[in-house]
């Protein structure tokens, strides 16, 4: 669904922009996670997906990831997400709010966001290394003898000729 800004209001247009499905693996992974969440939430009542979509996307945003150890919401906005019910009950921080001190605290917290993102990137690199080790331990070596026939990829010998319909 695409949101179109008109002269007087913002309205939804029922068209989906074309894109290459394999172009962005992270987006496809997130979409698959959201669709799986909708299937689990709705079960047999799949026709009510539109009402459940905001809740499913919210759950996806506030669930911590194994690779980073953080939620996407924290990495984007720099603070933990609060439920609407939690917003109605004032916290201690809200009761002692001082506008002047808040700006200083907010700038310090923005510096911590970069630090959190850096820590998340380090955790993700470690996670990727552990995945590589796991994969490498499960893959056995292959040994070839002279004159064995093997399937050779064409892009190694002719890298300029690419595409789906090019011969191997």
TAHULIN-V333626 format. One record per helix or strand of 3 or more residues. SS is the DSSP state (h for helix, s for strand). FROM is the first residue (numbers start at 0). LEN is the number of residues. If there is no record, write none. Layout:
SS;FROM;LEN + SS;FROM;LEN
//
This chain:
s;1;4 + s;9;4 + h;24;18 + h;45;16 + h;71;6 + h;83;5 + h;91;4 + h;98;40 + h;153;4
//
